[in-house]
Amino acid sequence: MKSYWKVFCEETKFPGLWPRWFRNQCAAVGWNPKNGWTMEGKARKPDWATARNYLKRVKPGDMLLVQLKHNRVGRVGEVVRKEVDDKQWNPTVPPNKKYPLGHHGRRIAVRWDLNIGPTDPDTVVSLPKAARLPSNLALGTIRELDSKTFSRITKAMGDKANWVGLQGSFDYERSLSDYIATYPHRVEDDLMPYPDAKVRENAFSDKTRSDVLLIDGYGIPVVVECKQGAPTLENIDQLRGYMKKVRKLTGKKQTRGILVHGGAANLKDEVLREVAHDRLLRVIRYSLRVDFVPCA
């Protein structure tokens, strides 16, 4: 009978680990045998005993899900073979000062299912609340999933609205703000930089500052706030606070707000409700693409 597994990928600890797994068509766990974590004999710690038991049960034909931090997943694939024995240590994290023998070297070879989720390893899936792993399965290096949980996750992976960039830790909010200030029409037709430079560049009395101040075709000031991750109620409150300050600063009776974010296109229910009842607020999602071209 087919079993379903999840393996946690420490991408935030070892940047580039998930793309390496993707290219090598594998998932992997640590527990280096040279440090006493052997597949046979007495387990030194309960965590290793649990992981070892699951590794022994994984078999070709099973389905495997790669889990990432912050309720994200990478890809699912069919298990082809196991390379988890003590003599098969083959690190997916290269040797370094802390891990002289490398890390994550017990490999499970898989064949990625490219019909489920994005095909680009730089794009992953942010799971909506209803599809997330329960707490008892979210923790741990490797865990067995039931078919219903696996089905919920793969369904969510098929929805492009849940696809997000892997590089969530890359700090580009300032660059994004500068881009919007230079090309405001890319956000919305007829948007222009606010005409009064003193107002546009002025910090508020409490030392805070909105990211970008624009004006639309009807002469209404538009406050743009940029966030890397999925928007929260706190972000909405922050934007509304800036809108109130801009009304006072400009003397305008009306001010609009646009929250630009890099999270999933599917908003949290509480955020969606807030935006739906406020015609002066918009929430839009951006995506980042960077290309490198060799020079002649």
Legacy VTK file of the C-alpha trace (Angstrom):
# vtk DataFile Version 3.0
C-alpha trace
ASCII
DATASET POLYDATA
POINTS 296 float
0.000 0.000 0.000
1.255 3.473 -0.894
2.326 5.702 2.000
2.686 9.481 2.134
5.613 11.330 3.734
6.859 14.822 4.377
10.515 15.776 4.752
11.467 19.161 6.156
13.972 21.208 4.153
16.090 23.679 6.157
16.241 26.216 3.332
16.364 29.201 5.695
19.337 27.688 7.535
21.085 26.502 4.367
20.107 28.881 1.522
19.977 27.059 -1.801
19.217 23.678 -0.240
15.761 23.328 -1.793
16.931 24.174 -5.350
19.743 21.631 -4.840
17.231 18.957 -3.846
15.102 19.880 -6.847
18.006 19.559 -9.287
19.202 16.288 -7.763
15.653 14.884 -7.497
15.956 13.974 -3.855
15.027 14.874 -0.316
17.378 14.183 2.568
17.729 14.081 6.336
20.760 14.532 8.566
21.910 12.356 11.478
25.448 11.633 10.293
26.480 8.013 11.070
30.049 9.186 11.797
28.638 11.015 14.812
26.968 7.885 16.161
23.556 8.213 14.516
23.411 4.694 13.075
20.540 2.866 11.433
20.955 -0.124 13.716
21.545 -0.505 17.435
20.326 1.691 20.262
19.214 5.177 19.200
20.968 7.942 21.091
17.946 10.247 21.188
14.163 9.861 20.757
14.174 12.207 17.736
16.630 9.971 15.900
14.695 6.851 16.917
11.556 8.345 15.346
13.312 9.522 12.170
15.126 6.188 11.783
11.885 4.259 12.108
10.236 6.341 9.383
13.268 6.069 7.089
13.115 2.279 7.333
9.435 2.323 6.331
9.791 4.554 3.269
9.633 2.474 0.083
9.635 2.961 -3.693
6.220 4.012 -4.960
5.439 6.123 -1.881
4.740 9.846 -2.299
6.951 12.451 -0.644
6.285 16.129 0.084
9.036 18.679 0.731
8.064 20.999 3.570
9.572 24.468 4.039
9.391 26.928 6.906
6.481 29.366 7.315
3.741 26.966 6.101
5.276 26.554 2.654
5.961 23.477 0.561
8.240 22.882 -2.400
7.181 19.917 -4.476
5.811 16.366 -4.300
7.406 13.364 -5.902
7.294 9.590 -6.101
9.980 7.730 -4.185
12.318 5.904 -6.567
14.850 4.463 -4.114
16.436 5.015 -0.715
20.052 5.901 -0.045
19.804 6.188 3.725
22.111 3.444 4.991
25.136 4.400 7.057
27.536 3.667 4.177
25.492 5.737 1.715
26.034 9.134 3.382
26.053 11.697 0.545
25.602 15.245 1.884
23.323 17.714 0.127
24.858 20.441 2.312
28.588 20.638 1.432
31.162 20.238 4.222
31.886 23.394 6.202
33.444 24.406 9.503
30.380 23.448 11.558
29.633 20.304 9.541
33.011 18.953 8.353
31.292 15.901 6.856
28.432 17.883 5.369
24.798 17.686 6.361
21.516 16.168 5.168
23.232 13.168 3.621
20.674 10.376 3.964
18.973 10.742 0.601
15.602 9.630 -0.685
15.622 9.700 -4.486
12.337 10.890 -5.999
10.764 11.670 -9.339
9.119 15.081 -9.027
5.523 15.344 -10.195
5.688 18.472 -12.333
1.922 18.452 -12.814
1.454 19.478 -9.171
2.626 22.956 -8.207
5.107 25.273 -9.943
7.870 23.803 -12.092
10.391 26.495 -11.153
12.342 25.690 -7.936
12.461 29.430 -7.151
8.680 29.379 -6.781
7.089 27.519 -3.873
3.595 27.212 -2.391
2.284 29.086 0.620
-0.393 26.849 2.084
-3.710 28.463 3.028
-4.875 27.809 6.562
-7.230 24.981 5.595
-4.433 23.024 3.875
-1.649 23.430 6.414
-0.043 20.552 8.244
-1.444 19.972 11.736
0.995 20.840 14.519
1.814 17.202 15.311
2.971 16.685 11.709
4.489 20.105 11.045
7.271 19.452 13.541
9.943 16.854 12.924
12.346 16.058 10.115
10.265 13.295 8.555
6.675 12.331 9.271
4.004 10.131 7.724
0.889 11.852 6.373
-2.557 10.399 5.842
-4.018 10.454 2.349
-6.591 13.164 3.169
-3.941 15.576 4.448
-1.774 14.875 1.402
-4.739 15.429 -0.913
-5.602 18.790 0.699
-2.031 19.971 0.271
-1.708 18.889 -3.361
-5.022 20.598 -4.159
-3.698 23.838 -2.669
-0.469 23.404 -4.652
-2.474 23.384 -7.861
-3.897 26.854 -7.170
-1.521 29.434 -8.685
-2.850 32.035 -6.263
-0.853 30.231 -3.550
2.450 30.389 -5.426
5.106 32.658 -3.921
8.789 33.341 -4.427
11.312 31.316 -2.458
13.511 34.345 -1.754
11.309 35.722 1.032
14.321 36.811 3.056
15.740 39.023 0.312
15.278 42.608 1.478
13.935 44.555 -1.480
11.182 46.692 0.051
13.263 49.850 -0.414
14.035 48.993 -4.028
10.383 48.231 -4.673
9.361 51.598 -3.207
11.894 53.370 -5.424
10.598 51.507 -8.467
6.974 52.440 -7.748
7.939 56.067 -7.168
9.669 56.092 -10.575
7.056 54.072 -12.491
3.753 54.621 -10.623
1.689 53.877 -13.745
2.803 50.233 -13.463
0.701 50.005 -10.307
-2.325 51.801 -11.716
-3.039 53.889 -14.792
-2.872 57.683 -14.282
-0.925 57.473 -11.015
1.831 60.082 -10.717
4.264 61.180 -7.987
2.634 63.681 -5.625
3.401 67.079 -7.181
4.558 68.858 -4.008
8.051 67.495 -3.257
7.999 68.886 0.314
4.848 66.922 1.064
5.977 63.865 -0.878
9.267 63.580 0.983
8.113 64.806 4.379
8.300 62.517 7.400
5.306 62.601 9.735
5.508 64.296 13.132
5.960 60.942 14.899
9.059 60.230 12.735
7.281 57.569 10.648
7.176 57.782 6.866
5.021 56.103 4.229
6.851 54.287 1.450
5.453 56.199 -1.547
3.058 59.111 -1.920
1.314 59.430 -5.297
-1.708 61.202 -6.742
-4.349 59.735 -9.051
-6.102 61.185 -12.072
-8.811 62.723 -9.868
-6.313 64.578 -7.708
-6.685 62.218 -4.744
-3.487 61.455 -2.784
-2.566 57.761 -2.842
-0.404 56.249 -0.089
1.489 53.125 -1.161
2.948 50.776 1.449
5.201 47.852 0.463
5.498 44.564 2.352
7.514 41.456 1.515
5.150 38.885 2.989
1.404 38.310 3.053
-0.547 41.324 4.362
-1.866 41.341 7.920
-4.452 43.374 9.809
-1.555 45.264 11.381
-0.367 46.247 7.893
-3.863 47.489 7.035
-3.999 49.536 10.256
-0.565 50.981 9.508
-1.644 52.027 6.016
-4.832 53.614 7.331
-2.763 55.529 9.866
-0.608 56.918 7.047
-3.714 57.829 5.042
-5.070 59.809 8.002
-1.770 61.656 8.385
-1.635 62.454 4.663
-5.162 63.907 4.795
-4.043 66.218 7.578
-0.787 67.059 5.814
-2.366 67.832 2.434
-5.674 69.241 3.585
-7.479 66.793 1.290
-10.771 65.321 2.456
-10.089 61.964 0.861
-7.009 59.745 0.602
-6.580 56.329 -0.956
-4.251 53.537 0.103
-2.591 50.702 -1.810
-0.825 47.851 -0.020
1.682 46.095 -2.292
2.856 42.710 -1.018
4.900 39.715 -2.080
2.861 36.994 -0.377
0.309 34.645 -1.898
-2.524 36.115 -3.976
-5.045 34.466 -1.648
-5.535 36.848 1.275
-6.315 35.859 4.843
-10.048 35.971 5.522
-9.798 38.810 8.041
-7.737 40.924 5.622
-10.108 40.191 2.764
-13.067 41.321 4.873
-11.342 44.579 5.815
-10.474 45.443 2.230
-13.874 44.406 0.849
-15.637 46.993 3.029
-13.274 49.875 2.279
-13.469 51.297 -1.232
-10.425 53.498 -0.571
-8.143 50.518 0.002
-6.542 48.188 -2.545
-4.276 45.218 -1.952
-2.150 44.045 -4.869
0.583 41.463 -5.216
3.917 41.899 -6.954
6.346 39.281 -8.240
10.081 39.687 -8.668
12.168 38.395 -11.529
15.903 38.929 -11.833
17.932 37.815 -14.864
21.692 37.615 -15.232
23.217 37.893 -18.711
26.928 37.327 -19.433
28.769 40.286 -20.901
30.373 40.023 -24.332
LINES 1 297
296 0 1 2 3 4 5 6 7 8 9 10 11 12 13 14 15 16 17 18 19 20 21 22 23 24 25 26 27 28 29 30 31 32 33 34 35 36 37 38 39 40 41 42 43 44 45 46 47 48 49 50 51 52 53 54 55 56 57 58 59 60 61 62 63 64 65 66 67 68 69 70 71 72 73 74 75 76 77 78 79 80 81 82 83 84 85 86 87 88 89 90 91 92 93 94 95 96 97 98 99 100 101 102 103 104 105 106 107 108 109 110 111 112 113 114 115 116 117 118 119 120 121 122 123 124 125 126 127 128 129 130 131 132 133 134 135 136 137 138 139 140 141 142 143 144 145 146 147 148 149 150 151 152 153 154 155 156 157 158 159 160 161 162 163 164 165 166 167 168 169 170 171 172 173 174 175 176 177 178 179 180 181 182 183 184 185 186 187 188 189 190 191 192 193 194 195 196 197 198 199 200 201 202 203 204 205 206 207 208 209 210 211 212 213 214 215 216 217 218 219 220 221 222 223 224 225 226 227 228 229 230 231 232 233 234 235 236 237 238 239 240 241 242 243 244 245 246 247 248 249 250 251 252 253 254 255 256 257 258 259 260 261 262 263 264 265 266 267 268 269 270 271 272 273 274 275 276 277 278 279 280 281 282 283 284 285 286 287 288 289 290 291 292 293 294 295
